[in-house]
Amino acid sequence: MNCHVWLRLGDELPEGDAERLGREFPNARFSVELKPDDHSSVDIIFTRSRLPDETTVQLPSLKWIHTTYGGGLSFLTPHVASQGIAVTCSRGVQAHPLSEYAEACVLALAKKFPLLSEFKQARRWDETLALDTLSGKVVGLLGLGAVGSAVAQRLHKQEMKVRAIRRNVNQVPPYVESVCGMEGLDGILSEADFLIVGLPPIPGIQGLIGEGQLRSMKTTSHLINLVTRGIVDDEALARALREGWIAGAACNVFGANPLPTTSPLWDAPNLIISPNIAQTDPLRWSKLRNVFTENLKRHLRGEALANRVDGQGAY
């Protein structure tokens, strides 16, 4: 089988890698830029950003879209779905760096690193400050996909009790104490010492964690948002930290990225802010490339594709 692949990757594609892919797959043609004459022949797209229907309708032979995202629900546009175009994602590629970030934030918040940083700036020496330990603490984990599972395994080794929300409640991994559906959110919120959000962008989760949910958490609890933009109400979180509804937080993403300079979160106490870099990994391209090329081999052999995205999204 011959195929034409559009490498719609921008500067994420290393120089010379299109040529290397061509040598690895002699039955495939790889294009970095499309010319008008190419529109009729492209049947595969490897992309790092969402594709509007205005683009896909111009590609009548398109059969498969592969994305660098860990989930690809947003790529199932009306045209893509109606034409039966396959969508696959790079599930699991970001799991290692994001789980490291989550564990680091749990430790930093338990050991009060944000407060210690403030003490340093104020030249304050206070031996009465009490730090916490992780053993026995409850983790409320929203999402148990590739990222959530990696987080759960790390924190389970810290002797923490992981209670997760996921769609498939019939599968309880050995590193998780209990699993429930979204209807169990209120119970998770009231029990968790650390609430960690690892949900993909699925329908119905925008603003899921607002004032009511933050007020229902323990005043000693902490919130960590890894990847889900807009799931936490930024204004409510700023108030929660200033007024002591919760003890602290760490956020890698926000309702608006970049976080506006006028946001009250910049001045919120006990908040760790990272500018959407928690997933940074020097091996990222190598991992992304491997996921795609393994699927390309399947495609060329006429086999079913791995990491196929359905209409619901997994968590």
N, C-alpha and C positions, 0 to 999 in steps of 0.2 A: 504493500500500500504506500502510495506517495502522499505527501501532505505539504501544506504551506502554512508556516507558523509566523504570526506577527508577534514579535517580542516588544510589547508595549510597556517598557520598563524604565524608560528615562535613564537617569544617571545611576540607577540601581544595577544596571547591566554593566559588568566590568568590560573594559576595552578589550576587544579581540574575542570575547566569549561567543558572540554570534558565529564567528568563523569556526571556533572550536566545536560548537554544537553541530555545525554543518559537517565537520569531519566525523563526529561521533555518530551522526544519523545521516548517512549519505542518501537515504530515500526521502529526506525532508528538506524543504527550502525554508530558510529563516530570514525574515525581513525586520529591520529595526524601524525603518520609515516606509509607509505605504505610498505607492504611486497610484494614480487613478486606475491604471490598467491592472493593478493588483486586487482591486475590490472583488472581482468575480472569483478569484482563486483561493483567497484566505479561508481556511476551514478551522484553524486553531488560533486562539489568542492567549498569550501569557502576559498578564497585566498586573500592575501594582495599584491601579486606581479604577474606580467604578466606570462602567461604560453606559452612556445614555442610549436609549433606543434609537436616537437619531444616527448613531454610529453603526449599531448592529444591523439596522435595516438596509444599510448600504453594502452589506456583506452577505450575499445570497447563499454562499456555500458554507457559512459558518456552522460548525457542528459542536464545538467545545470551547469553553472559556475556563482558563485556570488562573486563579488569583493568588497573590502573595499573602492575602488576608488569612487569618486563622479560621474565619467563617466567611461564607460568601452569600448570605441571604439577600443582601442588597443587589447582587448581580442578577437575581432572578426577576428581571424586569418583565412587564407584560409581553413585550415582543419575544424575549428569550424563552419565557415559559410557553407561549403559544406555539412557537416553532420547535419546541422539544430540544432546544440547544442545551447540552450538558454543561453544568457548572461544577467545578471542583475547587477545593481550597487547600491551603498549606497548613492544615490542622496539625498542631503540635510543635511547629517550628519555634514559636515564642515561649513555649512552656518552661524551658529551663531558666532563661533570664528573668521571666516574670515571677517564677516561684522563688528565685533567689531574692528578688526585690521584696516580695511579700514577707519572707522570713526576716530579712534585714529590718523591715519596718516594724514588724511585731517586736523584735528585740529592741529596736531603738525606742519605741514607745514605752515598752515595759521598763526599760532602764532609764527612761526620762531624758534621752539625749537632747530633744528640743529645749527642755528647761535648763539642762546643764549648759547648753550653748548660750542661753540668755544670762545665766549666772557668770559665765566667762566674760561676756561683754560688759557686765556690770561690776566685774572684779569682786564677785560675792563668793565667799567661802561658807558653805552651810552643811555641816556634818549631820544635821537632823533630817535631811532629805531621804526618804525611804524609797528604795527601788523595789521592783516587783520581780517575780520569777514566773516562768511559763508553765511549769508542771501543774497539771490539773485544771488549767484555764480552759474555758469553752470557746471554740472557734465556730462562728456562724458563717458558713461558706455558701455564697450565692453562686451556683454554677459548679458542676463537677465534670466538665469536659476535659480536654487535654491540659489546659492551664490549671483549672481547679483541682484536678487529680494530682498534678505535680505539687501544688501548694499543700494539699492535704497530706501527702506522703511526708513532706518535709516537717510539717508541724506535728504530725503523729509521732515522729522520732523525738520531738521535744516533749513528749508525754502530755500533749494537749489533747482535749476531747473535741473531735471534729464532727459537727452536725451540719449536714449539707442539704441544700435545696437543689433538686434536679428533676427533669421530666420523667425519667425512668426510675420509679421508686422501688422497683423490684430487684434492683441490683445494688447491693451494699458492699463496697470493697472492704477488705480487712483493715484498712487504715482510716476508716470512717466509722464513727460510733452509731450514727443513725442518718436516715435519708427521708426527706418528705418533699411534697410538691409545693408549689407557690402558696397554697392555702395555709401552709405552716409558717409563713413569714413572721407573723406576730409573735409566735412562740420563740422563734430564732432570735428576734430582736430583743426580747426581754431576758433571754438567757445568756447571750453572747458577751464574752469579755472582749473579743475582737470580731468585728463583722467585716468580712472580706468579700468584695464584689468582684467576681470573675465571670460574669455573664457576657455572652456575645450580644451584639445589637439585634435583639429579637423584638417583634411587635409587642407593644403594651408595657414596656419597662421604662419609658421616659418619665422622669419625676417620681419613680417608685419609692425613693427614700426622700421624704419631705419632712416638714416640721413634726407632723404626728408621729412618724416612725422614729425620728431622732429623739423626741421626748419620751418615747416608750423604752428606749435603751437605758441601761444602768449608767449612773453618773460616773462610774469608774471604767466604762467601756470605751473602745476605740473603733474607728471606722477606717478601712483601707480600700480605696478604689483603684483597681489595676488598669482596666481597659475600657470601661463602659461609660462613654460620654453621655451626659445628660440624665443619667439614672439618679444622681444625687442633686437635690436642689441646693445650688451654691449659696444662695442668700440664707437659707435655713441652716446650712452647715456652719456658716460664719457666726450666726447667732448662737448655735449650739455650743461652739467653742468659747465664745466670749462670755456666755451666761452659764456655762458649766453643765449643760444638759448631758454632755459626754466629756471624757477626759482628754481625748486627743484624736488626731486623724493623720492619714497620709494619702495623698492623691496624686496619681500620675496623669489623669485626665479630668476635664471639667465640662460644664455645660457648653462653654465656648473655649475652643483652643485656637490660638494661645489665650491664656487667662488675661482678661483686660486689666490694664494697669490700675483702673478704678475699682476693681473688685475688692470687697471688704476682706476677702480671704487672705490677701497679702499681709494684712495686719492681725490676722486671727492667731491666738496663742496655741501652742502645742500642735502645730500643723506642719507636716513635712510636705513640701511641694516639689515635684519633679516634672519638668516640661515635656511630658509624653516621651520619655527616653528609657523607661524601665525595661522595655523589650530589647534594648541595644545589645547586640551580640556580634563580636568580630567574625563569627562563623556563619552569620545569617545568610549571606548569599549562597554559600556552599550547601547549606541545609535546604534553602528554597529550590536551588537547582536540582538537588537530588530528588526532592518530592516530585517536581515537574517531570524530570527525565524518566523516572520510574513509571509515571503515568503515561508518558509518551510511548514508552516501550509497550505498555498494555494496549494503547490505542493502535499502534502499528501491527500488533498481533491480533487485533479484533477482540480483545478481552474487555471485561467490565472495568471501568475506571475506579480508582480508590478515592476516598475523601469526597464522594459525591454529595452535593448540597441538595437537600430536599426543601419543600416549601415551608417548613416549620422552623428550622434552625434547631440545633442541638445545644443542650446545656446540662 
